[in-house]
Amino acid sequence: MIIDQPWFPRILRPSRYLGNEINMISKDPEDVEVSIALAFPDVYEVGMSHLGLKLLYNLLNRERWIYAERVFCPWIDLEDKLKGHNIPLCSLESKRRIHEFDIVGFSLQHELCYTNILTMLSLSDIPFFSDQRDEGYPLIIAGGPVCFNPEPVSRFFDLIVIGDGEEALLEICRRIREAKKAGKRDKNALLQTLGDIPGIYVPSLAQGKVKKAVVPDIDAYPYPEAQIVPFTELVHDRLCIEIFRGCGRGCRFCQAGFIYRPVRERSPHSIIEKVINGLKKTGYEEISLLSLSSGDYSCIDALLVKLMDIVSDKRVAISLPSLRIDSMSSVLIDQIKRVRKTGFTLAPEAGNEHLRKIINKGISDDDIFAMARMVYDSGWNLIKLYFMVGLPHEGMEDVRDIARLSKEILKYSKRRKRGKNRLNVSIATFVPKSHTPFMWEPQISIEEARERISLVRNELRRSPVRIKWNQPELSWLEGVFSRGDSSLSEVIVSAWKLGARFDSWGDRFKKEVWDRAFEENDIDPDSDLRRRGLDEPLPWDHIDSGIDKAFLLRELEKSNKAVLTERCRDKCNNCGVCSKDLSPLLWKGESLNDITIGNRSKHSKYVEIIKKYRIIYTKIDIARFLSQLEMSRAIIRALRRANISLDYSKGFHPMPKISFSQALPVGIESEHEVMDIQVKGELDPSDAKRRINKELPRGIRILSMYEVPFKSKIIPRESHYVIIVRDGILKEEPFRRFDSRDAFYIRKGDRDIDIKKIIKSIYMESSDRINIIIKHGPGGGIRISELARYVFDIFDIKDTDVIKIIKMRQVI
């Protein structure tokens, strides 16, 4: 395993690759009939933030005969190590080679992840192209929103799931199970069978139109309450609850608003149940109510009031990451801020009302100003605005209006007497997408995008507005893949061979690599960015999103006239997606009064008793690879799951009152770490220790817990370490030389340090063990990881000879 490699502690964020998180599902691979690797072509902290992965992981693993495991794209440093040491890519759960699975299912959330697919296949010793793989390889499949134009990557995959993946993926597993039982091994025959499943596109078959798979009622499928609690901080590190799927707004630039139709709401009772159970099983301190426009949920105000009544006493915040300006209310804002103020982003998209009508975003400047006033007045001191440049019919005055609108909001913020209010502006380049009314429109060039972004920057250069923007080069490549065809597969391979990796990460993107890849394959990328003829065949014409092309053409014509279309919650616009078996599912007028909260703490007029407890615990095994921040987060969430009533700080962002002894470097174990926690009320240390230990991850265990005086502090005086090395390499002579010297100076930064004053004692216990006691003083010392390097030099020890460093004891 890679964690046994001597170089593993030195890679970036080793916690990404550990597995063994809380709520990870473990099965014996020998006891299941179908195995699937859920592959996410980005790093762990991005992939684990994705709701679809959580849904499919939970759904598939409910079946005893299926084992769904996870695998993510390793970062550059680990990719190099795996290649250099000929180590294959393995799953997080069973540590099996990806090559050994029945299915490898990639989740494709954006077009700039394509080279990472090739990295993962290469590290798994799997050929890139479907026609190069026979029955000896796993079935390589894909799903996700970019699959609504699958052609640029279609040659890599045996089949592609179009639309909702829940039932389609289960049915794929069922048919593979049947084929295995019947001893049918022929790949082409299997693909013929799988191609009959609704929503399945098999690129090697002539299927005609492939209609997307749709789940009519999302409550019909089990929702993951025991979501995996990661060690690594995620991009979206919170309990995720999908409150509805689809969107009826019809913003003409937004692909998700069309391909995920119709709107299907989860029942409020179901949402509340999942929040309560999810918090118990995860210990998260924040909930995210997910959808494409969460403020549009039919009873959002009543739901938020009920949820906050349930979770506010537990110091749990609620965020709604997708809020439209015209869906926010004072009730909604008041509820969000009850625990702590999560971020507030407003998305005008365009700088004036006329352009917003063109894109079917029917909000006025006055609506935006009123919402900004409400947000600032409610105590927020930062608002983020999101705009696009390059929208259809946009002129330079429209671009200037982005700055004008921002300045108006900033003027108002300065009139608020609530400290220093801030305004951030984010700008992206518009990318036309398939299955939208703007799929025929051209995309502006890199140079035009730079010019428009520069115009906004210049207009705001003397203002305190902070501006961020997406690199136009990234939008350029996204646009090529968004509307390109299957000829781009070879370009992706060429770019990967030239070193393209993690293209969505701006600092990793190399445009010169892509320029060369297009040139090698004699393809003009800008041809995919041009305006398309209304009767021109399009690469995605064989994919049926359920939306009639005639409807999209009507919407395009309305955009040319700046005419708004009502949202389909209010009026059916005959887009074509609904039928007798499929229609919007809304929960209007739902009463939440019959939901009892239960076990809420009663606020007393008396001051609560606060106690402090000291905890001695271990940090061994895989926990040694956690950073101090990762370990503290894991412990805090374990305390929450164990229902320990932590005391919190006051203010804008309340934090639990917990203190730790000196941070331990990544890779070093400890049999004796110390922390203090402050709790509300009395608790039985023996019972609390038992409850907390049940919730702690592998390698962290409480050894003792006892009350200490409230003003006591953790002040380490000395630490006892053991360094374990390969047997037989230690010699006594270097120890004698070290002991004989009065001083032993080393250079640390710009000063010399006498380590004889830091090392209380050092001796060779056996031929493979060094015992060392380090003194801690008020003037600061030296980390054991730094000191160990000097010790290795003194005693002629190589890094590769060191097996383990363990802190055995800490004297407080």
C-alpha positions in Angstrom: 0.0 0.0 0.0 1.2 3.5 -0.7 0.9 4.5 3.0 3.8 2.1 3.7 6.1 3.9 1.3 8.8 6.1 3.0 7.9 9.0 0.7 4.2 9.0 1.5 4.2 11.5 4.4 6.0 14.1 2.2 3.4 14.2 -0.6 0.8 17.0 -0.6 -2.2 16.2 1.7 -1.6 12.5 2.3 -5.1 12.4 4.0 -6.6 12.4 0.5 -5.5 8.9 -0.1 -6.1 7.2 3.3 -9.8 6.0 3.1 -11.1 4.6 6.4 -13.2 7.7 7.0 -16.2 7.7 9.3 -19.2 6.1 7.5 -17.0 4.5 4.8 -18.7 1.3 3.7 -16.6 -1.9 4.0 -17.4 -5.2 2.3 -15.4 -8.2 1.4 -14.8 -8.0 -2.4 -15.0 -11.8 -2.5 -18.6 -11.8 -1.2 -20.0 -9.5 -3.9 -21.1 -10.3 -7.4 -20.6 -6.9 -9.1 -17.9 -4.4 -8.2 -17.8 -0.8 -9.4 -15.2 1.9 -8.9 -16.9 5.3 -8.7 -14.2 7.4 -10.4 -14.0 11.2 -10.0 -11.4 12.8 -12.3 -10.3 15.4 -9.9 -8.7 15.5 -6.4 -10.4 14.0 -3.4 -11.6 17.3 -1.9 -13.4 18.3 -5.1 -14.9 14.8 -5.8 -16.1 14.2 -2.2 -18.0 17.6 -2.4 -20.1 16.3 -5.2 -23.6 15.2 -4.3 -24.0 12.7 -7.1 -21.1 10.6 -5.8 -22.7 10.5 -2.4 -26.1 9.5 -3.9 -24.7 6.6 -6.0 -22.3 5.4 -3.3 -25.2 5.0 -0.9 -27.7 3.6 -3.4 -25.4 0.9 -4.9 -24.0 -0.2 -1.6 -27.5 -0.9 -0.2 -27.4 -3.9 -2.5 -25.5 -6.7 -0.8 -24.3 -8.1 -4.1 -22.8 -4.7 -5.2 -19.6 -3.1 -3.8 -19.2 0.5 -4.9 -15.8 1.9 -4.0 -14.2 5.3 -4.6 -11.2 6.5 -6.6 -10.0 10.0 -7.3 -7.4 11.4 -9.6 -4.1 11.7 -7.7 -2.4 15.0 -7.6 0.7 15.5 -9.7 3.2 14.5 -7.0 1.5 11.2 -6.3 1.0 10.5 -10.0 4.8 10.8 -10.5 5.5 8.5 -7.5 3.0 5.9 -8.7 4.6 5.9 -12.1 8.2 5.9 -10.7 7.6 3.0 -8.4 5.2 1.1 -10.8 2.4 1.2 -8.3 -1.2 0.9 -9.8 -4.1 3.2 -8.9 -6.2 1.6 -6.2 -9.6 2.2 -4.6 -9.9 3.9 -1.2 -12.0 1.1 0.4 -10.4 -2.3 -0.4 -7.2 -0.9 -1.9 -7.8 -3.1 -5.0 -6.4 -2.2 -8.4 -8.9 -0.4 -10.6 -8.1 -2.8 -13.3 -9.8 -5.6 -11.2 -13.3 -4.0 -11.1 -16.3 -5.0 -13.2 -17.1 -1.3 -13.9 -15.3 1.9 -13.7 -17.8 4.7 -13.7 -16.5 8.3 -14.3 -18.5 11.3 -13.1 -18.0 14.2 -15.6 -19.0 17.5 -14.1 -17.2 19.8 -16.4 -15.3 19.7 -19.7 -11.9 20.6 -18.2 -11.5 17.3 -16.4 -10.9 15.2 -19.6 -7.1 14.8 -19.3 -7.6 13.5 -15.7 -9.6 10.6 -17.1 -6.6 9.5 -19.1 -4.3 9.9 -16.0 -6.6 7.5 -14.1 -6.8 5.0 -16.9 -3.1 5.1 -17.5 -2.3 4.5 -13.8 -4.7 1.6 -14.0 -3.0 0.1 -17.0 -6.3 0.4 -19.0 -6.2 1.4 -22.7 -7.8 4.8 -23.4 -10.0 3.9 -26.3 -13.0 1.5 -26.1 -12.1 -0.4 -29.2 -8.7 -1.2 -27.7 -10.3 -3.0 -24.7 -11.6 -6.5 -24.7 -13.4 -8.6 -22.1 -10.3 -8.6 -19.9 -10.9 -5.0 -18.9 -13.5 -3.3 -16.8 -16.5 -1.7 -18.5 -15.6 2.0 -18.6 -18.7 4.2 -18.4 -19.4 7.9 -17.8 -22.3 10.1 -16.6 -22.8 13.7 -15.6 -24.0 17.0 -17.2 -21.2 17.2 -19.8 -22.5 13.9 -21.2 -25.3 15.8 -22.9 -22.7 16.4 -25.5 -20.6 13.2 -25.0 -18.9 13.2 -28.4 -15.5 14.8 -27.5 -14.9 11.8 -25.1 -17.2 9.2 -26.6 -14.4 7.1 -27.9 -13.0 6.6 -24.4 -16.2 5.0 -23.0 -18.0 1.8 -23.5 -21.3 3.4 -22.6 -22.5 6.7 -21.3 -25.4 7.4 -18.9 -27.6 10.4 -20.1 -29.6 12.0 -17.3 -30.4 10.8 -13.8 -28.1 7.9 -12.9 -29.9 6.2 -10.0 -32.0 3.6 -11.8 -29.8 3.4 -14.9 -26.7 2.4 -12.9 -28.6 -0.1 -10.8 -30.0 -1.7 -14.0 -26.5 -1.8 -15.5 -25.2 -3.7 -12.5 -28.2 -6.1 -12.6 -27.5 -7.0 -16.2 -23.8 -7.5 -15.7 -24.6 -9.7 -12.7 -26.9 -11.8 -15.0 -24.2 -12.0 -17.7 -21.6 -13.2 -15.2 -24.0 -15.8 -13.8 -24.7 -17.1 -17.3 -21.0 -17.1 -18.2 -21.5 -14.7 -21.0 -18.2 -12.9 -21.6 -18.6 -11.3 -25.1 -18.3 -7.5 -24.7 -20.3 -6.6 -27.8 -23.2 -8.8 -26.8 -23.1 -7.2 -23.3 -23.1 -3.7 -24.8 -26.1 -4.6 -27.0 -28.0 -5.7 -23.8 -27.0 -2.6 -21.9 -27.9 -0.3 -24.8 -31.6 -1.2 -24.2 -31.6 0.5 -20.8 -33.3 4.0 -20.9 -30.7 6.7 -20.9 -27.8 4.6 -22.0 -25.8 5.7 -25.0 -23.4 3.1 -26.4 -21.1 5.0 -28.9 -20.1 1.8 -30.8 -23.8 1.0 -31.6 -26.1 2.7 -34.0 -28.9 3.5 -31.6 -30.7 6.5 -33.0 -31.9 9.1 -30.5 -31.0 8.4 -26.8 -33.6 9.9 -24.4 -32.3 10.9 -21.0 -33.2 8.9 -17.9 -35.4 10.7 -15.4 -36.3 9.9 -11.8 -39.9 11.1 -11.5 -39.9 11.2 -7.7 -36.5 11.7 -6.0 -38.0 10.7 -2.7 -38.5 7.2 -4.1 -34.8 6.5 -3.8 -32.9 6.3 -0.4 -31.0 9.4 0.5 -27.6 9.1 2.2 -27.9 10.2 5.8 -24.6 8.6 7.0 -22.5 10.6 4.6 -18.8 9.9 4.6 -17.0 12.4 6.9 -13.6 13.1 5.4 -10.3 13.9 7.0 -9.3 16.4 4.3 -11.2 19.7 4.2 -13.5 19.6 1.2 -14.4 22.4 -1.1 -17.9 22.0 0.3 -17.3 20.5 3.7 -20.8 20.1 5.1 -23.9 17.9 5.3 -25.5 18.1 1.8 -29.3 17.7 1.5 -30.8 17.9 -2.0 -34.1 19.6 -1.6 -35.2 19.5 -5.2 -33.9 18.6 -8.7 -34.5 20.6 -11.8 -35.3 24.3 -12.3 -38.2 26.0 -14.0 -36.6 29.4 -14.3 -35.4 29.0 -17.9 -32.3 31.2 -17.8 -31.3 30.9 -21.4 -27.5 30.5 -20.7 -27.9 27.8 -18.1 -27.6 24.2 -19.4 -28.6 22.7 -16.0 -31.9 24.6 -16.0 -32.9 22.7 -19.2 -31.3 19.2 -18.9 -32.6 18.6 -15.4 -36.2 19.4 -16.0 -38.8 19.0 -14.6 -38.7 20.4 -11.1 -39.1 17.5 -8.6 -39.1 18.6 -4.9 -38.3 16.4 -2.0 -41.0 16.5 0.7 -40.3 18.8 3.6 -40.9 16.0 6.1 -38.3 13.9 4.2 -35.8 16.8 4.3 -36.2 17.4 8.0 -35.8 13.7 8.8 -32.6 13.6 6.7 -31.2 16.7 8.4 -31.8 15.3 11.9 -30.4 11.8 11.1 -27.6 13.2 9.0 -26.3 15.4 11.8 -26.4 12.6 14.3 -24.4 10.3 12.0 -21.8 12.9 10.7 -21.3 15.6 13.4 -21.2 18.3 10.7 -21.5 21.9 11.9 -23.2 23.1 8.7 -26.0 22.0 6.4 -26.3 22.9 2.7 -29.7 22.8 1.2 -28.9 22.0 -2.4 -30.7 22.7 -5.7 -30.3 24.9 -8.7 -32.3 27.6 -7.0 -33.0 26.8 -3.4 -35.0 29.9 -2.7 -37.6 28.6 -5.2 -38.5 25.6 -3.0 -42.3 25.8 -2.5 -42.2 26.2 1.3 -38.7 27.4 1.8 -39.5 29.9 4.5 -41.5 27.5 6.7 -38.9 24.8 6.1 -36.0 27.0 7.2 -37.8 28.2 10.3 -38.4 24.6 11.3 -34.9 23.5 10.5 -33.3 26.3 12.4 -35.5 25.6 15.4 -34.1 22.0 15.3 -30.4 22.8 14.8 -29.6 26.2 16.2 -29.0 24.9 19.7 -26.4 22.5 18.3 -24.6 25.4 16.7 -25.3 24.2 13.2 -25.5 26.7 10.4 -27.5 26.4 7.2 -26.4 27.6 3.8 -28.3 27.9 0.6 -25.6 28.1 -2.1 -27.9 28.7 -5.0 -30.2 31.7 -4.3 -31.8 33.9 -6.9 -32.2 37.6 -6.0 -35.9 37.5 -6.6 -36.4 34.4 -4.4 -34.9 35.7 -1.2 -37.1 37.0 1.7 -36.4 38.7 5.0 -37.6 35.4 6.7 -35.0 33.4 4.8 -32.2 35.9 5.6 -33.2 36.0 9.3 -33.1 32.2 9.6 -29.7 31.9 7.8 -28.0 34.2 10.3 -29.3 32.6 13.5 -26.2 30.6 14.1 -23.5 32.2 11.9 -23.5 34.1 8.7 -22.6 31.9 5.9 -21.5 33.5 2.6 -23.9 35.7 0.5 -23.6 35.6 -3.3 -25.9 37.5 -5.6 -25.8 36.7 -9.3 -27.1 39.5 -11.5 -25.3 37.9 -14.4 -25.5 41.1 -16.5 -25.0 44.7 -15.7 -28.4 46.0 -16.9 -32.1 45.0 -17.1 -32.2 44.8 -20.9 -29.4 42.2 -21.1 -31.0 40.3 -18.2 -34.2 40.1 -20.2 -32.2 38.7 -23.2 -30.9 35.9 -20.9 -34.4 35.5 -19.3 -33.3 36.7 -15.9 -36.2 39.0 -14.9 -34.7 41.0 -12.1 -34.4 44.7 -12.1 -31.7 46.9 -10.7 -34.0 48.0 -8.0 -34.5 44.3 -7.0 -30.7 44.0 -6.7 -30.3 47.2 -4.7 -33.1 46.2 -2.3 -31.6 42.8 -1.8 -28.1 44.3 -1.1 -29.7 46.7 1.4 -31.4 43.8 3.2 -28.2 41.7 3.3 -26.0 44.6 4.6 -28.7 45.7 7.1 -29.0 42.1 8.4 -25.4 42.2 9.5 -23.4 40.8 6.6 -20.3 42.9 5.7 -19.5 41.1 2.5 -21.5 40.6 -0.7 -20.2 38.7 -3.7 -21.6 39.6 -7.1 -21.3 37.2 -10.1 -21.4 38.4 -13.7 -20.7 37.1 -17.2 -19.1 38.8 -20.2 -19.7 37.7 -23.8 -23.5 37.2 -23.5 -25.5 37.4 -26.8 -26.1 40.9 -27.9 -23.7 42.3 -25.4 -22.0 45.6 -26.2 -19.2 47.5 -24.4 -21.8 49.7 -22.6 -23.4 46.6 -21.2 -19.9 45.7 -19.9 -19.5 49.1 -18.3 -22.8 48.6 -16.6 -21.3 45.8 -14.6 -19.0 48.4 -13.0 -21.9 50.9 -12.7 -24.1 48.4 -10.9 -21.2 47.5 -8.6 -20.5 51.1 -7.7 -24.1 51.7 -6.8 -24.2 48.8 -4.4 -20.9 50.0 -3.0 -22.2 53.5 -2.4 -25.1 52.1 -0.4 -22.8 49.8 1.6 -20.8 52.8 2.7 -24.0 54.3 4.2 -24.5 51.3 6.4 -23.1 52.0 9.9 -22.0 48.5 10.5 -18.3 48.6 10.2 -16.5 48.3 6.9 -18.7 46.7 4.3 -17.1 45.0 1.4 -18.1 44.0 -2.2 -16.4 41.3 -4.3 -17.1 41.0 -8.0 -16.5 37.8 -9.9 -16.5 37.7 -13.8 -16.6 34.7 -16.0 -16.7 34.4 -19.8 -20.0 33.0 -21.2 -19.8 29.6 -22.8 -22.7 28.5 -25.0 -23.9 25.0 -24.1 -25.8 22.3 -25.8 -29.5 21.9 -25.3 -30.0 25.6 -24.5 -31.4 28.4 -26.6 -27.9 29.9 -27.0 -26.4 26.7 -28.3 -26.3 28.3 -31.8 -24.7 31.5 -30.6 -20.9 32.2 -31.0 -18.5 32.4 -28.1 -16.3 35.5 -27.9 -12.6 35.0 -28.4 -9.9 35.1 -25.7 -8.8 38.6 -26.8 -12.4 39.9 -26.6 -12.9 38.4 -23.2 -9.7 39.9 -21.9 -10.8 43.3 -23.3 -14.1 43.2 -21.6 -12.7 42.0 -18.2 -10.1 44.8 -18.5 -12.8 47.3 -19.1 -14.6 46.4 -15.9 -11.3 46.4 -14.0 -10.4 49.8 -15.3 -13.8 51.2 -14.4 -13.4 49.9 -10.8 -9.7 50.5 -10.4 -10.1 53.4 -8.0 -12.8 51.7 -6.0 -12.4 49.3 -3.1 -14.3 46.6 -5.0 -12.3 43.4 -5.2 -12.4 41.8 -8.6 -11.8 38.2 -9.6 -12.1 36.6 -13.0 -11.9 33.3 -14.7 -9.0 33.0 -17.1 -10.5 33.5 -20.6 -8.2 30.7 -21.8 -10.0 28.2 -19.6 -13.4 29.3 -21.0 -12.0 29.0 -24.5 -11.1 25.3 -24.0 -14.4 24.7 -22.2 -16.2 26.2 -25.2 -14.4 24.0 -27.6 -15.4 20.8 -25.8 -18.9 22.0 -25.0 -19.9 22.0 -28.7 -17.2 19.9 -30.3 -17.3 16.4 -31.9 -15.5 13.1 -31.6 -12.4 14.3 -33.4 -11.4 16.0 -30.2 -10.6 12.6 -28.5 -7.3 12.5 -30.2 -6.6 16.1 -29.2 -7.2 15.2 -25.6 -4.8 12.3 -25.8 -2.1 14.5 -27.4 -2.5 17.1 -24.8 -2.2 14.5 -22.0 1.0 13.1 -23.5 2.3 16.7 -23.6 1.7 17.1 -19.9 -1.9 18.5 -19.6 -3.3 17.8 -16.2 -5.9 19.4 -14.0 -6.8 22.0 -16.6 -9.6 23.5 -14.5 -6.9 24.6 -11.9 -5.8 27.9 -13.4 -2.2 27.5 -12.2 -2.0 24.1 -14.0 -3.5 25.1 -17.3 -1.0 25.3 -20.2 -2.5 26.8 -23.3 0.7 26.2 -25.3 0.2 22.5 -24.7 -3.3 22.6 -26.1 -2.3 24.8 -29.0 0.3 22.2 -30.0 -2.2 19.3 -29.5 -4.7 20.9 -31.8 -2.0 21.6 -34.3 -0.7 18.0 -34.2 -4.2 16.8 -35.0 -4.8 19.4 -37.7 -7.9 20.8 -35.9 -8.9 24.5 -35.7 -10.4 24.8 -32.2 -12.0 28.2 -33.0 -14.3 26.4 -35.5 -16.2 25.0 -32.5 -16.8 28.5 -31.0 -18.5 29.9 -34.2 -22.1 30.7 -34.7 -24.1 27.6 -35.8 -26.7 27.6 -38.5 -30.3 27.0 -37.2 -30.7 24.0 -39.5 -27.1 22.8 -39.1 -26.6 19.2 -37.8 -25.1 19.4 -34.3 -22.8 16.9 -32.6 -25.3 16.3 -29.8 -28.5 15.9 -32.0 -28.7 12.2 -31.1 -29.0 13.0 -27.4 -32.6 13.8 -26.3 -32.8 16.0 -23.3 -36.6 16.0 -23.4 -36.6 19.6 -24.5 -38.1 20.2 -28.0 -35.7 21.9 -30.4 -38.7 24.0 -31.5 -39.0 25.4 -28.0 -35.3 26.3 -27.9 -35.7 28.1 -31.2 -38.7 30.0 -29.8 -36.6 31.0 -26.8 -33.8 32.1 -29.0 -36.2 34.4 -30.9 -37.6 35.8 -27.7 -34.0 36.5 -26.5 -33.5 38.5 -29.8 -36.5 40.6 -28.8 -35.5 40.8 -25.1 -38.8 39.1 -24.1 -39.1 37.2 -20.8 -40.6 33.7 -20.4 -42.4 32.9 -17.2 -41.0 30.2 -15.0 -42.8 26.9 -15.4 -43.8 26.8 -11.7 -46.3 29.5 -12.6 -47.2 28.5 -16.2 -46.4 25.6 -18.5 -44.4 26.9 -21.5 -44.7 23.7 -23.5 -41.0 22.9 -23.5 -41.7 19.2 -24.2 -40.2 17.6 -21.2 -43.4 16.7 -19.4 -45.7 13.8 -20.2 -48.4 11.7 -18.6 -45.7 9.9 -16.6 -43.5 12.9 -15.8 -44.5 16.3 -14.5 -43.3 18.8 -11.9 -43.6 17.6 -8.3 -44.2 20.5 -5.9 -45.1 20.7 -2.2 -47.2 23.8 -2.1 -49.1 24.4 1.1 -47.4 21.6 3.0 -48.0 22.0 6.7 -44.9 21.5 9.0 -46.8 21.9 12.2 -47.1 18.2 12.9 -43.3 17.8 13.0 -42.0 17.6 16.5 -38.6 18.8 17.3 -37.8 16.7 20.4 -34.8 16.9 22.7 -34.3 20.6 22.3 -32.3 22.1 25.1 -34.4 24.5 27.2 -32.9 27.9 27.7 -32.6 28.7 31.4 -32.5 32.1 33.1 -29.5 30.8 35.1 -26.0 30.9 33.8 -24.9 27.5 32.5 -22.1 25.7 34.3 -18.9 25.4 32.2 -16.4 22.6 32.9 -13.0 21.9 31.5 -11.8 18.4 30.9 -8.3 17.2 29.9 -8.1 14.3 27.4 -5.1 12.1 26.8 -5.3 10.4 23.4 -3.3 8.6 20.7 -2.5 9.6 17.2 -1.2 6.4 15.6 -1.7 4.2 12.5 -3.3 6.1 9.6 -4.1 9.1 11.9 -0.4 10.0 11.8 -0.9 11.3 8.3 -3.4 13.9 9.5 -2.4 17.5 9.8 -3.2 19.3 13.1 -6.1 21.0 11.5 -7.5 17.8 10.0 -7.1 15.9 13.3 -8.8 18.7 15.3 -11.7 18.7 12.9 -12.1 14.9 13.1 -12.1 15.1 16.9 -14.6 18.0 17.1 -17.0 16.1 14.8 -16.6 13.0 16.9 -17.5 15.0 20.0 -20.6 16.3 18.2 -21.6 12.7 17.2 -21.1 11.6 20.8 -23.5 14.4 21.8 -21.0 16.2 24.0 -22.3 19.7 24.7 -19.3 21.8 23.8 -18.9 25.4 24.9 -18.6 27.9 22.0 -17.0 31.3 21.6 -19.2 34.3 20.8 -19.2 36.5 17.8 -19.5 36.3 14.0 -18.2 32.8 13.7 -18.6 30.8 16.9 -16.0 28.1 17.5 -15.8 25.3 20.1 -13.5 26.1 23.0 -10.8 23.4 22.5 -7.1 23.6 23.0 -4.3 21.2 21.9 -0.7 20.7 22.9 2.0 21.3 20.4 1.1 20.2 16.8 2.6 17.0 15.7 4.2 16.9 12.2 2.5 14.8 9.6 3.8 11.2 9.6 4.8 11.0 13.2 2.8 8.9 15.7 2.0 9.6 19.3 0.9 7.5 22.2 0.4 10.5 24.3 -1.3 13.6 22.9 -3.1 16.2 25.1 -6.2 18.4 24.6 -8.6 20.4 26.8 -12.2 20.8 26.0 -14.8 23.1 27.6 -18.3 21.7 28.0 -21.6 22.9 29.2 -22.7 21.2 32.4 -21.4 18.1 34.2 -20.5 14.9 32.5 -19.2 11.5 33.6 -15.7 11.3 32.2 -15.8 7.5 32.0 -19.1 7.5 30.1 -18.0 10.4 27.9 -14.7 8.6 27.1 -16.7 5.5 26.0 -19.1 7.5 23.8 -16.4 9.5 22.2 -14.2 6.5 21.4 -17.1 4.9 19.5 -17.1 7.9 17.2 -13.4 8.5 16.7 -11.6 7.5 13.5 -9.0 4.8 13.3 -5.8 5.6 15.1 -7.3 8.2 17.5 -8.3 6.8 20.9 -8.9 8.4 24.2 -6.7 6.9 27.0 -8.0 9.0 29.9 -10.3 11.9 30.5 -10.5 14.0 33.7 -11.7 17.4 35.0 -9.1 20.1 35.4 -9.3 23.6 36.9 -10.9 26.0 34.6 -7.8 28.2 34.3 -5.4 25.4 33.7 -3.3 25.4 30.5 -1.4 22.8 28.5 2.2 23.7 28.9 4.5 20.9 27.7 7.8 20.6 29.5 9.3 17.7 27.7 8.5 15.0 25.1 9.8 11.5 24.9 10.3 10.0 21.5 11.4 6.6 20.0 12.9 6.5 16.5 12.7 3.1 15.0 15.1 2.3 12.2 16.1 -0.8 10.1 17.8 -3.3 12.4 21.5 -3.3 12.5 22.3 0.2 11.1 22.9 1.9 14.5 26.5 2.2 15.8 27.5 3.2 19.4 30.4 5.4 18.4 28.3 8.4 17.1 26.3 8.4 20.4 29.6 8.5 22.4 30.9 11.4 20.3 27.6 13.3 20.8 27.6 12.8 24.5 31.2 13.9 24.9 30.6 17.3 23.4 29.6 20.3 25.6 27.7 21.9 22.8 26.4 20.9 19.4 25.3 23.8 17.1 23.1 23.5 14.1 21.9 26.2 11.7 18.2 27.0 11.8 17.2 29.9 9.5 19.4 32.9 10.4 20.5 31.6 13.8 22.6 28.9 15.4 21.0 26.6 17.9 22.8 24.4 20.5 20.7 21.2 20.3 22.5 19.9 23.4 20.3 22.4 25.3 17.2 21.0 23.6 18.0 17.3 23.8 17.7 16.2 27.5 19.0 12.7 26.6 19.5 10.5 23.6 20.7 6.9 23.7 20.6 3.7 21.6 18.1 1.4 23.3 18.7 -1.5 20.9 20.1 -2.0 17.4 16.9 -0.5 15.8 15.7 2.0 18.4 16.8 5.4 19.5 15.3 7.0 22.6 15.3 10.8 22.7 13.9 13.2 25.3 13.3 16.8 24.1 13.0 19.8 26.5 10.4 22.5 25.8 11.2 26.1 26.9 9.6 29.5 26.8 11.8 30.7 24.0 10.5 28.2 21.5 12.3 25.1 20.3 12.5 22.9 17.3 10.0 20.5 15.8 10.8 16.8 16.1 10.7 16.5 12.3 13.5 19.1 12.0 15.5 17.8 14.9 15.3 14.2 13.5 17.0 15.3 10.3 20.0 16.6 12.3 20.0 13.5 14.4 20.0 11.3 11.3 23.0 13.3 10.0 24.9 13.0 13.3 24.3 9.3 13.6 24.8 8.4 9.9 21.1 7.4 9.3 19.5 7.7 5.9 15.8 8.7 5.5 15.1 5.3 3.9 16.4 3.6 7.0 13.8 5.2 9.2 10.7 3.1 9.8 8.8 5.2 12.3 9.0 8.1 14.8 6.7 7.8 17.9 6.0 10.2 20.7 5.7 7.9 23.7 5.1 10.4 26.5 4.5 14.1 27.1 5.2 15.8 30.4 2.9 18.7 31.1 
